[in-house]
Amino acid sequence: AQSVAQPEDQVNVAEGNPLTVKCTYSVSGNPYLFWYVQYPNRGLQFLLKYITGDNLVKGSYGFEAEFNKSQTSFHLKKPSALVSDSALYFCAVRDPFSGNTPLVFGKGTRLSVIA
Amino acid sequence: DAGVTQSPTHLIKTRGQQVTLRCSPKSGHDTVSWYQQALGQGPQFIFQYYEEEERQRGNFPDRFSGHQFPNYSSELNVNALWLGDSALYLCASSSGQPTDTQYFGPGTRLTVL
């Protein structure tokens, strides 16, 4: 069965510093991987996805993520954090060999960017 | 272009009651998925509708049921509510392909007292 782990419940970073939010996955074959962001009392907003091809994926709001097959990881990164990036971040996976399966989400990582 | 919309925004019910939540998908999308997000947790898949049929179902009891209409909008019904059903209910729409992005609505916050 497919699964996602986000090992950090909370990440704190100073404004202007680079940020990383970690995600590891477990799925048979090559996964489809997604990052979403959730602001308070809001739904999930799509940031980026990896389907195939270049391991470095660029997304919305300056975010990027690197797919690493050997480490089964898909960490979210941003070179310079903004206070407005403070939110809850979810990594999700879908197994492409199991048909049109739903997304399986991690428990989320709360990012706090301190001015 | 309107995104995914959900109604109502908030809902308060008492134990034993039933509730209906509604979702309109993003224009051009024909597949609707429902998720339950409990406080402090990631979204959990309830079920997915395509061509007015339930295509997949997660590990939720039969108290959770749904429907999809010819215009692709969808309803989630929950019967015999209990306290544990209190959560944010999210609707997501897509074109149904495995590579497609699911776009989420703002959610309905259900509180069961």
HADDOCK unambig.tbl for C-alpha pairs under 7 A between the chains (distance, minus, plus):
assign (segid A and resid 42 and name CA) (segid B and resid 106 and name CA) 5.08 0.50 0.50
assign (segid A and resid 42 and name CA) (segid B and resid 107 and name CA) 6.82 0.50 0.50
assign (segid A and resid 43 and name CA) (segid B and resid 90 and name CA) 6.90 0.50 0.50
assign (segid A and resid 43 and name CA) (segid B and resid 104 and name CA) 6.06 0.50 0.50
assign (segid A and resid 43 and name CA) (segid B and resid 105 and name CA) 5.57 0.50 0.50
assign (segid A and resid 43 and name CA) (segid B and resid 106 and name CA) 3.96 0.50 0.50
assign (segid A and resid 43 and name CA) (segid B and resid 107 and name CA) 5.54 0.50 0.50
assign (segid A and resid 44 and name CA) (segid B and resid 104 and name CA) 5.64 0.50 0.50
assign (segid A and resid 45 and name CA) (segid B and resid 104 and name CA) 6.80 0.50 0.50
assign (segid A and resid 46 and name CA) (segid B and resid 103 and name CA) 6.84 0.50 0.50
assign (segid A and resid 51 and name CA) (segid B and resid 99 and name CA) 6.57 0.50 0.50
assign (segid A and resid 96 and name CA) (segid B and resid 98 and name CA) 6.29 0.50 0.50
assign (segid A and resid 100 and name CA) (segid B and resid 97 and name CA) 6.50 0.50 0.50
assign (segid A and resid 100 and name CA) (segid B and resid 98 and name CA) 5.12 0.50 0.50
assign (segid A and resid 102 and name CA) (segid B and resid 45 and name CA) 6.77 0.50 0.50
assign (segid A and resid 105 and name CA) (segid B and resid 42 and name CA) 5.71 0.50 0.50
assign (segid A and resid 105 and name CA) (segid B and resid 43 and name CA) 6.26 0.50 0.50
assign (segid A and resid 106 and name CA) (segid B and resid 42 and name CA) 5.74 0.50 0.50
assign (segid A and resid 107 and name CA) (segid B and resid 41 and name CA) 5.03 0.50 0.50
assign (segid A and resid 107 and name CA) (segid B and resid 42 and name CA) 4.38 0.50 0.50
assign (segid A and resid 108 and name CA) (segid B and resid 41 and name CA) 6.94 0.50 0.50
assign (segid A and resid 108 and name CA) (segid B and resid 42 and name CA) 5.97 0.50 0.50
